Amino acid sequence: MKLTRYTDYALRVLMHLAARPERLSSIGEIARAYAISQNHLMKVVHDLRKAGYVAAVRGRSGGIRLARPPSEINVGEVVRHTEEGFDLVDCGSCIIAPACGLTGVLGEALRAFMHTLDRYTLADLVADRTEALLRSFGVPVPALAEPAP
């Protein structure tokens, strides 16, 4: 199974915002961090805002942030929201579909895939990785204080 680019971008936006919860981010900043299309990202962010994952603050110093804590954003829920359908193969037009055992196996595999995603929240995706994520985004991370001798 391959998730769409739309879902990929949605998850990237959410991870970016979760890594920097103390501040507002701009769509342009996120697009530059990931080297992806700002126009495409605008559509994704608009959808995430309508769905209640992202909050937008208008104005000169506006931007976007998570609309709720990362621990309340379920990865499986986001994937279900952003993906159009989950048909792994087109069984509807296949002549052997009524007698085929593949349909049930693929359904079981999809349920297992989604069950795994349902076990994780956005907080799980960024936990203990914030500094590495920020460095990946090109954000300077203050050095940790050295322990006293």
Secondary structure as the mmCIF struct_conf table of DSSP 4:
data_model
#
loop_
_struct_conf.conf_type_id
_struct_conf.id
_struct_conf.beg_label_comp_id
_struct_conf.beg_label_asym_id
_struct_conf.beg_label_seq_id
_struct_conf.end_label_comp_id
_struct_conf.end_label_asym_id
_struct_conf.end_label_seq_id
HELX_RH_AL_P HELX_RH_AL_P1 ARG A 5 ALA A 19
TURN_TY1_P TURN_TY1_P1 PRO A 21 GLU A 22
BEND BEND1 ARG A 23 ARG A 23
STRN STRN1 SER A 25 SER A 25
HELX_RH_AL_P HELX_RH_AL_P2 ILE A 27 TYR A 34
TURN_TY1_P TURN_TY1_P2 ALA A 35 ALA A 35
HELX_RH_AL_P HELX_RH_AL_P3 GLN A 38 LYS A 50
TURN_TY1_P TURN_TY1_P3 ALA A 51 GLY A 52
BEND BEND2 TYR A 53 TYR A 53
STRN STRN2 VAL A 54 VAL A 57
BEND BEND3 GLY A 59 GLY A 59
TURN_TY1_P TURN_TY1_P4 ARG A 60 SER A 61
STRN STRN3 GLY A 63 LEU A 66
BEND BEND4 ALA A 67 ARG A 68
HELX_RH_3T_P HELX_RH_3T_P1 PRO A 70 GLU A 72
STRN STRN4 ASN A 74 ASN A 74
HELX_RH_AL_P HELX_RH_AL_P4 VAL A 75 THR A 82
BEND BEND5 GLU A 84 GLU A 84
BEND BEND6 LEU A 88 VAL A 89
HELX_RH_3T_P HELX_RH_3T_P2 CYS A 91 SER A 93
TURN_TY1_P TURN_TY1_P5 ILE A 95 ILE A 96
HELX_RH_3T_P HELX_RH_3T_P3 ALA A 97 ALA A 99
BEND BEND7 GLY A 101 GLY A 101
HELX_RH_AL_P HELX_RH_AL_P5 LEU A 102 ASP A 118
TURN_TY1_P TURN_TY1_P6 ARG A 119 ARG A 119
STRN STRN5 THR A 121 THR A 121
HELX_RH_AL_P HELX_RH_AL_P6 LEU A 122 VAL A 126
TURN_TY1_P TURN_TY1_P7 ALA A 127 ARG A 129
HELX_RH_AL_P HELX_RH_AL_P7 THR A 130 SER A 136
TURN_TY1_P TURN_TY1_P8 PHE A 137 GLY A 138
HELX_LH_PP_P HELX_LH_PP_P1 PRO A 142 ALA A 148
#
